[in-house]
Amino acid sequence: MRALVDLGDGQVQALDELSKKDKRSRAALIRQAIDDYLAKRHSKQEGDAFGLWGKRKVDGLTYQEKVRREW
């Protein structure tokens, strides 16, 4: 898929410098940057859920067994 994105002159210049240094296309650098951003956001969302049960006084397994007995 193609996407049209407006970049500032400084961004284009910085990308061009990195492109020459890394011997990769500007498009490849942008794709990598997007992949890195998405991975960071995804891992942050997973981390936000970590430890949610920790403040509860009841053991998670005990609670689960109790709730299932109610079915």
Backbone as CSV, one residue per row, in Angstrom:
resi,resn,N_x,N_y,N_z,CA_x,CA_y,CA_z,C_x,C_y,C_z
1,MET,0.838,-1.171,0.000,0.000,0.000,0.000,0.887,1.239,0.000
2,ARG,0.459,2.207,-0.695,1.181,3.481,-0.702,0.429,4.479,0.159
3,ALA,1.193,5.347,0.814,0.599,6.388,1.643,1.330,7.694,1.373
4,LEU,0.582,8.751,1.350,1.155,10.073,1.140,1.325,10.733,2.502
5,VAL,2.567,11.123,2.813,2.864,11.734,4.109,3.658,13.006,3.859
6,ASP,3.263,14.077,4.518,3.996,15.335,4.411,5.116,15.352,5.444
7,LEU,6.332,15.560,4.984,7.499,15.630,5.858,8.134,16.999,5.723
8,GLY,8.713,17.458,6.805,9.429,18.719,6.770,10.776,18.571,6.082
9,ASP,11.337,19.686,5.649,12.636,19.650,4.965,13.720,19.012,5.831
10,GLY,13.712,19.322,7.111,14.706,18.760,8.018,14.568,17.246,8.148
11,GLN,13.318,16.771,8.149,13.088,15.330,8.232,13.588,14.625,6.980
12,VAL,13.312,15.206,5.837,13.760,14.609,4.575,15.288,14.592,4.520
13,GLN,15.903,15.687,4.931,17.367,15.761,4.924,17.961,14.711,5.865
14,ALA,17.393,14.582,7.066,17.887,13.592,8.026,17.700,12.173,7.487
15,LEU,16.569,11.925,6.855,16.338,10.602,6.262,17.325,10.315,5.149
16,ASP,17.591,11.305,4.328,18.548,11.123,3.240,19.948,10.814,3.770
17,GLU,20.345,11.491,4.850,21.656,11.238,5.442,21.731,9.809,6.006
18,LEU,20.676,9.414,6.716,20.639,8.046,7.236,20.610,7.018,6.120
19,SER,19.891,7.341,5.070,19.772,6.447,3.929,21.139,6.170,3.314
20,LYS,21.919,7.214,3.141,23.262,7.047,2.584,24.164,6.283,3.538
21,LYS,24.082,6.634,4.826,24.929,5.997,5.835,24.622,4.501,5.964
22,ASP,23.345,4.166,6.011,22.933,2.772,6.211,22.784,1.987,4.913
23,LYS,22.906,2.692,3.783,22.731,2.077,2.463,21.370,1.386,2.363
24,ARG,20.359,2.115,2.776,18.968,1.651,2.712,18.141,2.774,2.112
25,SER,17.054,2.420,1.510,16.204,3.445,0.901,15.483,4.243,1.978
26,ARG,15.060,5.430,1.605,14.281,6.274,2.506,12.999,5.548,2.915
27,ALA,12.362,4.882,1.965,11.125,4.148,2.249,11.370,3.038,3.266
28,ALA,12.506,2.346,3.148,12.828,1.273,4.092,13.016,1.833,5.502
29,LEU,13.649,2.981,5.606,13.832,3.619,6.909,12.490,4.011,7.523
30,ILE,11.603,4.538,6.712,10.282,4.946,7.201,9.481,3.718,7.636
31,ARG,9.524,2.650,6.844,8.825,1.423,7.229,9.357,0.884,8.554
32,GLN,10.680,0.897,8.727,11.284,0.423,9.977,10.850,1.298,11.150
33,ALA,10.808,2.598,10.941,10.381,3.511,12.003,8.933,3.235,12.413
34,ILE,8.073,2.968,11.445,6.675,2.656,11.738,6.573,1.332,12.481
35,ASP,7.325,0.316,12.040,7.333,-0.970,12.732,7.786,-0.818,14.186
36,ASP,8.844,-0.032,14.404,9.352,0.194,15.759,8.306,0.889,16.622
37,TYR,7.636,1.893,16.067,6.597,2.629,16.794,5.443,1.708,17.176
38,LEU,4.985,0.909,16.224,3.863,0.004,16.489,4.232,-1.048,17.533
39,ALA,5.439,-1.585,17.465,5.886,-2.574,18.443,5.955,-1.951,19.835
40,LYS,6.442,-0.731,19.919,6.530,-0.035,21.200,5.142,0.193,21.786
41,ARG,4.207,0.618,20.957,2.834,0.851,21.420,2.181,-0.450,21.863
42,HIS,2.421,-1.526,21.115,1.827,-2.817,21.446,2.361,-3.324,22.786
43,SER,3.665,-3.224,22.989,4.245,-3.711,24.241,3.800,-2.849,25.412
44,LYS,3.569,-1.565,25.185,3.076,-0.689,26.254,1.672,-1.112,26.664
45,GLN,0.827,-1.454,25.700,-0.530,-1.881,26.019,-0.518,-3.181,26.813
46,GLU,0.364,-4.098,26.460,0.478,-5.338,27.222,0.969,-5.043,28.631
47,GLY,1.917,-4.137,28.755,2.462,-3.775,30.062,1.442,-3.075,30.942
48,ASP,0.508,-2.354,30.349,-0.521,-1.667,31.122,-1.400,-2.653,31.878
49,ALA,-1.583,-3.848,31.340,-2.437,-4.849,31.978,-1.688,-5.666,33.023
50,PHE,-0.372,-5.662,32.976,0.421,-6.469,33.887,0.222,-6.006,35.326
51,GLY,-0.099,-6.940,36.193,-0.219,-6.620,37.606,-1.563,-6.064,38.026
52,LEU,-2.574,-6.087,37.172,-3.871,-5.548,37.535,-4.472,-6.280,38.729
53,TRP,-4.190,-7.563,38.841,-4.759,-8.355,39.917,-3.979,-8.151,41.215
54,GLY,-2.785,-7.609,41.136,-1.886,-7.533,42.282,-2.427,-6.827,43.509
55,LYS,-3.329,-5.879,43.367,-3.834,-5.130,44.510,-4.972,-5.844,45.226
56,ARG,-5.440,-6.932,44.664,-6.553,-7.662,45.282,-6.034,-8.567,46.399
57,LYS,-6.868,-8.760,47.388,-6.498,-9.578,48.542,-6.676,-11.072,48.266
58,VAL,-7.555,-11.434,47.328,-7.869,-12.828,47.033,-6.900,-13.358,45.982
59,ASP,-6.452,-14.592,46.177,-5.609,-15.259,45.186,-6.405,-15.455,43.898
60,GLY,-5.805,-15.219,42.757,-6.487,-15.311,41.471,-7.065,-16.682,41.185
61,LEU,-6.315,-17.729,41.488,-6.789,-19.093,41.235,-7.971,-19.428,42.145
62,THR,-7.886,-19.017,43.396,-8.983,-19.253,44.338,-10.245,-18.554,43.859
63,TYR,-10.088,-17.311,43.416,-11.238,-16.554,42.908,-11.841,-17.247,41.683
64,GLN,-11.002,-17.681,40.778,-11.461,-18.346,39.558,-12.244,-19.617,39.897
65,GLU,-11.710,-20.424,40.806,-12.407,-21.653,41.197,-13.750,-21.356,41.851
66,LYS,-13.815,-20.310,42.672,-15.056,-19.923,43.337,-16.108,-19.500,42.305
67,VAL,-15.702,-18.688,41.357,-16.635,-18.201,40.337,-17.135,-19.368,39.468
68,ARG,-16.257,-20.279,39.136,-16.668,-21.420,38.302,-17.621,-22.352,39.042
69,ARG,-17.473,-22.461,40.351,-18.413,-23.286,41.118,-19.833,-22.712,41.067
70,GLU,-19.932,-21.388,40.857,-21.238,-20.732,40.809,-21.997,-21.067,39.525
71,TRP,-21.314,-21.572,38.528,-21.975,-21.888,37.256,-22.779,-23.092,37.449
